[in-house]
Amino acid sequence: MFKQNTKKANIVIFWGPNSDKLLKDPLAYCALTFCKENGLTAPADFGLTKGKYGKPFFANLPEVHFSISHSGDFWLCAFGENPLGVDIEKWRVADYSAIARRFFHPEECKAVASGSISTFFNIWTAKESYVKYHGKGLSLPLESFSVVNDGILVSSVCGLQLQSFEFVPGYSAHICSSTLGSIKMHSLV
Ligand SMILES: CC(C)(COP(=O)(O)OP(=O)(O)OC[C@H]1O[C@@H](n2cnc3c(N)ncnc32)[C@H](O)[C@@H]1OP(=O)(O)O)[C@@H](O)C(=O)NCCC(=O)NCCS
């Protein structure tokens, strides 16, 4: 069980370079740090396992939930006491309207058509964080739900909360969970 300490962030995000130069096993390092900070006893082996569609989880520490994303130069992992999904995307030039027409809900396509590069990647990361929360990969059709309402990004979708968070300039970042409070960022550099 987690320590009942309201001063603790309920989501902790570790991030660092998208390479193995920094740490041999960044996930294990981050999980150990998260356990220490939350008064949890870390198992000798976390029992890293992948679900049917590839979502990783710790078989030997089921009360700790996490989600991983990498894009551009960075790797990131979010930990919490409830299931969650996280996504970061580096902004890059593309035919946004064409991608939106292929993957996005019509409401989202409209926002992309009148928006900027950040509009596109904010929608993208919001959608991906939702998909990664569920852990069913692209078997959950991307056009079946909208993270935009009246041209504005929503803060909840289908009973889940969505939150953007400050990352590195030129990147979009979103997290999705049943409840979201404060987010504590831990840099690995
Ligand atoms: C694989 C997928 C989960 C995310 O892929 P992505 O955004 O390209 O890549 P990210 O780096 O953000 O995420 C990869 C991580 O997600 C995790 N992951 C893999 N399958 C997952 C699943 N079914 N559910 C949740 N997390 C998953 C893994 O930890 C993986 O990292 P690892 O291999 O280092 O452990 C999946 O949603 C996907 O293929 N998306 C396609 C992207 C797309 O077409 N988007 C259209 C616009 S929304």
PDBQT file of the ligand as one rigid body, heavy atoms in Angstrom, charges set to zero:
ROOT
HETATM    1  C1  LIG A 201       2.888   1.210 -29.482  1.00  0.00    +0.000 C 
HETATM    2  C2  LIG A 201       1.954   2.294 -29.066  1.00  0.00    +0.000 C 
HETATM    3  C3  LIG A 201       1.485   1.925 -27.683  1.00  0.00    +0.000 C 
HETATM    4  C4  LIG A 201       2.611   3.660 -28.913  1.00  0.00    +0.000 C 
HETATM    5  O1  LIG A 201       3.591   3.869 -29.769  1.00  0.00    +0.000 OA
HETATM    6  P1  LIG A 201       4.354   5.246 -29.968  1.00  0.00    +0.000 P 
HETATM    7  O2  LIG A 201       3.577   6.426 -29.477  1.00  0.00    +0.000 OA
HETATM    8  O3  LIG A 201       4.735   5.237 -31.384  1.00  0.00    +0.000 OA
HETATM    9  O4  LIG A 201       5.669   5.063 -29.080  1.00  0.00    +0.000 OA
HETATM   10  P2  LIG A 201       6.022   5.475 -27.593  1.00  0.00    +0.000 P 
HETATM   11  O5  LIG A 201       7.481   5.546 -27.508  1.00  0.00    +0.000 OA
HETATM   12  O6  LIG A 201       5.264   6.652 -27.104  1.00  0.00    +0.000 OA
HETATM   13  O7  LIG A 201       5.528   4.226 -26.740  1.00  0.00    +0.000 OA
HETATM   14  C5  LIG A 201       6.226   3.023 -26.763  1.00  0.00    +0.000 C 
HETATM   15  C6  LIG A 201       6.112   2.377 -25.399  1.00  0.00    +0.000 C 
HETATM   16  O8  LIG A 201       4.747   2.098 -25.134  1.00  0.00    +0.000 OA
HETATM   17  C7  LIG A 201       4.660   0.919 -24.370  1.00  0.00    +0.000 C 
HETATM   18  N1  LIG A 201       3.640   0.103 -24.988  1.00  0.00    +0.000 N 
HETATM   19  C8  LIG A 201       3.768  -0.802 -25.996  1.00  0.00    +0.000 A 
HETATM   20  N2  LIG A 201       2.542  -1.315 -26.283  1.00  0.00    +0.000 NA
HETATM   21  C9  LIG A 201       1.670  -0.712 -25.452  1.00  0.00    +0.000 A 
HETATM   22  C10 LIG A 201       0.262  -0.824 -25.260  1.00  0.00    +0.000 A 
HETATM   23  N3  LIG A 201      -0.490  -1.673 -25.959  1.00  0.00    +0.000 N 
HETATM   24  N4  LIG A 201      -0.326  -0.046 -24.325  1.00  0.00    +0.000 NA
HETATM   25  C11 LIG A 201       0.394   0.824 -23.585  1.00  0.00    +0.000 A 
HETATM   26  N5  LIG A 201       1.736   0.966 -23.698  1.00  0.00    +0.000 NA
HETATM   27  C12 LIG A 201       2.353   0.197 -24.638  1.00  0.00    +0.000 A 
HETATM   28  C13 LIG A 201       6.024   0.280 -24.304  1.00  0.00    +0.000 C 
HETATM   29  O9  LIG A 201       6.537   0.491 -22.986  1.00  0.00    +0.000 OA
HETATM   30  C14 LIG A 201       6.835   1.043 -25.328  1.00  0.00    +0.000 C 
HETATM   31  O10 LIG A 201       8.148   1.327 -24.943  1.00  0.00    +0.000 OA
HETATM   32  P3  LIG A 201       9.274   0.165 -24.762  1.00  0.00    +0.000 P 
HETATM   33  O11 LIG A 201       9.163  -0.687 -25.983  1.00  0.00    +0.000 OA
HETATM   34  O12 LIG A 201      10.559   0.907 -24.635  1.00  0.00    +0.000 OA
HETATM   35  O13 LIG A 201       8.899  -0.568 -23.488  1.00  0.00    +0.000 OA
HETATM   36  C15 LIG A 201       0.718   2.306 -29.967  1.00  0.00    +0.000 C 
HETATM   37  O14 LIG A 201      -0.272   3.124 -29.381  1.00  0.00    +0.000 OA
HETATM   38  C16 LIG A 201       0.941   2.668 -31.402  1.00  0.00    +0.000 C 
HETATM   39  O15 LIG A 201       1.435   1.904 -32.182  1.00  0.00    +0.000 OA
HETATM   40  N6  LIG A 201       0.559   3.832 -31.832  1.00  0.00    +0.000 N 
HETATM   41  C17 LIG A 201       0.696   4.224 -33.218  1.00  0.00    +0.000 C 
HETATM   42  C18 LIG A 201       0.912   5.654 -33.317  1.00  0.00    +0.000 C 
HETATM   43  C19 LIG A 201      -0.044   6.286 -34.290  1.00  0.00    +0.000 C 
HETATM   44  O16 LIG A 201      -0.248   5.874 -35.402  1.00  0.00    +0.000 OA
HETATM   45  N7  LIG A 201      -0.670   7.367 -33.848  1.00  0.00    +0.000 N 
HETATM   46  C20 LIG A 201      -1.572   8.099 -34.681  1.00  0.00    +0.000 C 
HETATM   47  C21 LIG A 201      -1.865   9.440 -34.131  1.00  0.00    +0.000 C 
HETATM   48  S1  LIG A 201      -2.715   9.401 -32.557  1.00  0.00    +0.000 SA
ENDROOT
TORSDOF 0
